[in-house]
Structures are given as C-alpha cells and as structure tokens.
C-alpha cells in the first residue's frame, strides 16, 4: 500500500498493511541540536521510513505580503512589521523558543478590514501559486500520499480574525460589535469557498484544514455557545460546499483545552482534530469513548515524555495503543518537538512509533 491508501484506510477503520504514521518536525533550535547530535539533515521520513504527506499551507495568506520592516531594535529584541501586517516584538536569539509580544494589529475599523481584504485577501489562486501552478496540480493529481490543503493562519473564524484585530479586541468585539465580526466571518467563508472552488477545478484533495488556535491550557478563549452561534454556520457553509465537491475529511488545528468545543466542531462536519495537547489535559482515549468513531484524532503523544526518554515513551504508547489498533487515529507528537528532545530520544520514539504502527497492520 502507498501512503495515501494507508491514510484513507486508517481514517476509515479499514485493514491496512500498517497504520499510517508520520515523523514530527522540531523548532529551528531543536533541529540545530539534532544536527549537533548526529542528524545529517536528510528528510526525516527518509531516515525512518515513515509515510509521506503532501501539505499546502500558504495559499490563503495575505497576498501580496506586507514588507517586513524593522521599527526598533536593541541588543536583545527587535520590533518589526511581519508579513501579515502585525507589529511584533521578538527576542533576537532563539526567537522561536518564545512567544512574541504583539504590539499592534492591522485592522482597527471596518474601513481597515475592507481595505485589507480588497488589497490582500483576494481569491486569486493562480497568481498566488505562480508559474509552477500547473506542474503542482499535476503532481497533486498523480499523488501517492494524502493531500492536505490547509488554510493555516488564515483559515478559520476565530484565528484568522485574531490575526487582524488581536485576541482581546476580538473577544470584546463579539460583545460590543458582533455585526462587524460577522462581516469578517462571512468574508472568510466566501474567501475559502472561492479559493477551494478553483483548486477543485484542477484536482481532488483528501483533507481541507481550518486553523483556530483558540484555547489556553484550561479553557477555550470563547465559550461553546458563542462558537455555535457565530462560527458553526460559517464552518457548515464551507464544509457543505467542499463536501459537494467530493472532499471527505475536514481537519481543525487548535491547541489547549478544547473539550467543550469538540461537540460544536463535530456538528459543523469537522471530523479530524489535532494536536490534543497532553499538558492541557487532552486524552484521545477518553475522547474516543465519549465521541466514538465520528471523531478522528491526530496527535496526543506527550512531547515531554519524548524528552524524558524510553520509559516514558513506552508508557505513552501503552496509553494510545488501543487507538492505533482501532483506527481513526494518527499517532503524532502533541505539538512541534521542542529543543529539550535529544536526537537519541527522538530516534527511539520514531522507531517505536514505526513498530507500533506496523504491528497494528491487518493485511
């Protein structure tokens, strides 16, 4: 079986020669460490013989991007405008090991949003893909690995607007000016549909992905009633259209404690959620018992266990093994690998992952 066939069989709880599994990338600082400890830079899937995935995650970003521009800097920090138009302050050393400080967002009024949308959020797919578009579509049509088209930071109804106005402003606007929030949500729904209409005129896809990142360690940033009222109808509109074009799987990426949001997302037709962070109390075994096979899950291997070494890694596989064997579950780290994970421990984890997924094969 090829990687696409394994992926579909895993999602459909059907027999496969092995359960579909992937390697997990690391932060830039993690990869620096791994190179010092023995990794020669060969793609991880080639090192470990894992499955492959085709991933398109940049089609929906602002186009043209903002010019990156430094506004202030000292020996330790830099304030700049990023490609999304957000003014942020970051550490110069090991920037990706810390969260940035968000200083200012590009949208403060309806006029700002309408200007931003007109200038940078137009569904001009071929322009975004550039001169290699037809070759890319050909590769996608001939694929032997699953194709995920993920709208990433600009494919949701909380996350994308958060990028425009900021978390606090968005939460206040939902109370003070919900009509403006709904205007932006409606725009993003139509934007996603039109972009995907053009993609699907050239090729089919396996998964369409939303991005929200709308929960902290203990709770979501807004409650499920508000998500159901404002976001569910827009999810449903996108999902219904894409389903009519043959798309079967709809993923959503959100960190944190998403327990109360999962029922809403399932009602919206979203059927593959990740990464299920262990530090936020997420346990895919419990979710399967509560929601059954309608919910496919991806992630939930504790990255801290990998850092701790073989004994804790083995314990993690003891915990999730029933899901690997049952299907509808993609075993994966519950976020990118941080730099406290050694190359030695990472190698042990991936080799163990391959063993578990091969042992669960039923062909």
DADAZI-V625118 format. One record per residue. N is the residue number from 1. RES is the residue in one small letter. NEAR is the number of other ideal C-beta (glycine too) atoms within 12 Angstrom. D_LAST is the distance of its C-alpha to the last C-alpha in whole Angstrom. Layout:
# DADAZI-V625118
N RES NEAR D_LAST
N RES NEAR D_LAST
This chain:
# DADAZI-V625118
1 x 22 10
2 x 20 13
3 x 31 15
4 x 28 16
5 x 25 13
6 x 36 11
7 x 40 14
8 x 28 15
9 x 28 11
10 x 43 12
11 x 32 16
12 x 21 15
13 x 23 13
14 x 22 10
15 x 19 6
16 x 30 5
17 x 21 5
18 x 32 8
19 x 41 10
20 x 42 13
21 x 42 16
22 x 36 20
23 x 33 23
24 x 36 26
25 x 27 29
26 x 34 32
27 x 24 36
28 x 19 38
29 x 23 40
30 x 33 36
31 x 26 35
32 x 19 39
33 x 26 38
34 x 32 35
35 x 17 37
36 x 16 39
37 x 19 37
38 x 15 35
39 x 28 33
40 x 14 34
41 x 13 33
42 x 14 30
43 x 17 28
44 x 32 26
45 x 22 22
46 x 14 23
47 x 20 24
48 x 26 21
49 x 22 19
50 x 32 18
51 x 38 17
52 x 27 20
53 x 36 22
54 x 29 25
55 x 24 27
56 x 34 31
57 x 23 33
58 x 25 37
59 x 37 37
60 x 41 39
61 x 28 41
62 x 34 45
63 x 27 46
64 x 17 48
65 x 21 48
66 x 23 51
67 x 13 52
68 x 18 52
69 x 18 55
70 x 18 56
71 x 19 59
72 x 17 60
73 x 15 59
74 x 12 60
75 x 8 59
76 x 15 56
77 x 21 55
78 x 25 55
79 x 25 55
80 x 28 54
81 x 25 53
82 x 30 49
83 x 22 47
84 x 36 47
85 x 35 51
86 x 33 50
87 x 25 53
88 x 32 51
89 x 26 53
90 x 28 50
91 x 21 51
92 x 19 51
93 x 15 49
94 x 17 46
95 x 21 46
96 x 22 42
97 x 21 42
98 x 19 45
99 x 13 45
100 x 21 48
101 x 19 51
102 x 26 51
103 x 21 55
104 x 23 55
105 x 29 53
106 x 34 53
107 x 35 54
108 x 19 57
109 x 19 58
110 x 21 57
111 x 14 58
112 x 22 56
113 x 35 53
114 x 18 54
115 x 18 55
116 x 34 52
117 x 28 50
118 x 15 52
119 x 19 52
120 x 30 49
121 x 38 46
122 x 22 46
123 x 28 43
124 x 22 44
125 x 30 41
126 x 21 41
127 x 16 44
128 x 27 42
129 x 26 39
130 x 15 42
131 x 10 42
132 x 13 39
133 x 23 37
134 x 16 36
135 x 14 35
136 x 26 33
137 x 26 32
138 x 13 31
139 x 18 28
140 x 29 27
141 x 19 27
142 x 16 25
143 x 26 22
144 x 21 19
145 x 28 19
146 x 38 20
147 x 36 24
148 x 37 26
149 x 42 29
150 x 39 31
151 x 41 35
152 x 30 35
153 x 30 38
154 x 41 40
155 x 43 37
156 x 44 38
157 x 48 41
158 x 46 42
159 x 36 41
160 x 39 42
161 x 45 46
162 x 36 46
163 x 42 46
164 x 43 49
165 x 34 51
166 x 27 50
167 x 26 48
168 x 16 51
169 x 28 53
170 x 36 50
171 x 24 50
172 x 17 54
173 x 33 54
174 x 32 51
175 x 17 54
176 x 14 57
177 x 20 56
178 x 21 53
179 x 15 54
180 x 29 54
181 x 35 50
182 x 24 49
183 x 26 50
184 x 41 48
185 x 38 45
186 x 24 46
187 x 30 46
188 x 42 43
189 x 36 41
190 x 22 43
191 x 37 42
192 x 42 38
193 x 32 38
194 x 24 40
195 x 39 39
196 x 40 35
197 x 21 37
198 x 26 38
199 x 36 34
200 x 27 33
201 x 17 35
202 x 25 33
203 x 28 30
204 x 25 27
205 x 35 26
206 x 37 23
207 x 39 25
208 x 45 29
209 x 43 30
210 x 48 33
211 x 37 35
212 x 44 37
213 x 30 37
214 x 39 40
215 x 36 39
216 x 19 41
217 x 17 40
218 x 16 41
219 x 18 41
220 x 32 41
221 x 33 44
222 x 36 45
223 x 22 44
224 x 27 41
225 x 16 44
226 x 27 45
227 x 36 42
228 x 24 41
229 x 19 45
230 x 37 45
231 x 46 41
232 x 30 39
233 x 22 41
234 x 39 40
235 x 40 37
236 x 27 36
237 x 25 38
238 x 40 36
239 x 35 33
240 x 19 34
241 x 25 35
242 x 38 32
243 x 23 30
244 x 16 32
245 x 23 31
246 x 16 27
247 x 33 27
248 x 25 24
249 x 37 24
250 x 40 27
251 x 44 27
252 x 48 30
253 x 40 31
254 x 43 34
255 x 31 35
256 x 28 36
257 x 25 36
258 x 43 35
259 x 29 35
260 x 25 37
261 x 39 36
262 x 35 33
263 x 23 34
264 x 36 36
265 x 43 33
266 x 31 31
267 x 22 34
268 x 34 34
269 x 31 30
270 x 45 29
271 x 34 26
272 x 39 24
273 x 45 27
274 x 44 27
275 x 36 28
276 x 44 29
277 x 34 32
278 x 31 32
279 x 23 35
280 x 25 36
281 x 23 35
282 x 35 31
283 x 27 28
284 x 41 25
285 x 25 24
286 x 21 28
287 x 33 27
288 x 30 24
289 x 14 26
290 x 18 29
291 x 24 27
292 x 17 24
293 x 22 21
294 x 23 24
295 x 34 24
296 x 39 22
297 x 44 23
298 x 42 23
299 x 38 24
300 x 38 26
301 x 49 25
302 x 35 29
303 x 35 31
304 x 24 33
305 x 32 31
306 x 41 30
307 x 28 33
308 x 20 34
309 x 22 31
310 x 21 29
311 x 15 30
312 x 24 30
313 x 35 27
314 x 24 25
315 x 20 26
316 x 37 25
317 x 34 22
318 x 18 22
319 x 25 24
320 x 42 21
321 x 25 18
322 x 21 18
323 x 38 18
324 x 40 15
325 x 26 13
326 x 25 14
327 x 31 14
328 x 34 17
329 x 39 18
330 x 42 18
331 x 48 19
332 x 42 22
333 x 41 26
334 x 37 28
335 x 33 31
336 x 28 31
337 x 38 32
338 x 31 35
339 x 28 37
340 x 21 37
341 x 38 34
342 x 26 34
343 x 28 32
344 x 21 31
345 x 33 30
346 x 40 28
347 x 26 26
348 x 27 26
349 x 41 24
350 x 38 22
351 x 24 21
352 x 33 20
353 x 39 18
354 x 30 16
355 x 25 15
356 x 30 15
357 x 40 12
358 x 24 10
359 x 18 10
360 x 32 9
361 x 24 6
362 x 21 4
363 x 14 0
